[in-house]
Amino acid sequence: MMIATLLAALFTATAPVAEPSTQATTAVATTPRVKRYCIIDRREGSLQRGKICRTRDEWRARGFDPVLVSGRV
């Protein structure tokens, strides 16, 4: 009987109190999706294929243009 009383007191003491929201909801700004170009690379001596995905600007900074190589001009 004493355990039931303790459990009841515990649950009533820890029950969350619903408070009205005082903060206004704001719209979250989303960034536009950037086209990513993925290349499947098989490294010598490895059986697994590596998939490398980067934006066109990142590829061009490395001296490689995926649009010209893929023929999607």
N, C-alpha and C positions, 0 to 999 in steps of 0.2 A: 504494500500500500504506500509505503514511503517513497519507493522508487517511482511509482506512477505520479506522485505529487511533485517530485523533483523534476521529472521529465516534462510535466505540464508547465511548471514554472520556467524551465529552460526554454521551451518553445514560445511561450508568450513574451519572454524577455528579449529573445532574438528575432522576433517577427519584424520585418521591415515596415516602416511607416511610409505610406504613399504620400509624396509631397507633390503639389502642383508644379509643373515646369515653368520656370521664370525666364528661361533662355529662349530667344527666338531662333527658329530653324533657318539655316542659311544654305544656299545651294553650293554644292561642292564643285569647284572648277576642275574640269577634266582636261587633260592634255590630248591633243589629237594623236591618233595612232600613226606611227612612222613605219613605212614599208621596210621590212627586213628581208635581206637576201641570204639564203642559207646554202652552204656548199658542203657536200659530203666528201670527206677526205679520208683516204685510207693510208695510214702511215706505214712505212716499210718496217717489216718485222712484227706487225701487230695484226691480229685477226679482226679487231673491232674497228668499225668505221666511226670517225669523229665527225660530228655535225657542228659547223661553225656558222653562227648567224650574226650578222651585223647590218647596220644601215648602209645605204649607198655612200654616204659621206665618210663613214668609217673605213669602208673598203677602199675608196679613192685616196684617203690619207695614207694608206699602205701601198699605193701604187697599183691597184687592181680595180677595174670597173666591171662589176658583175653584169650590167646591162649589155655592154658590148660583147662580153664573152658568151652570154646566153643567147644572143641574137634577137633580143626583144626591142630592137630600136624602132 
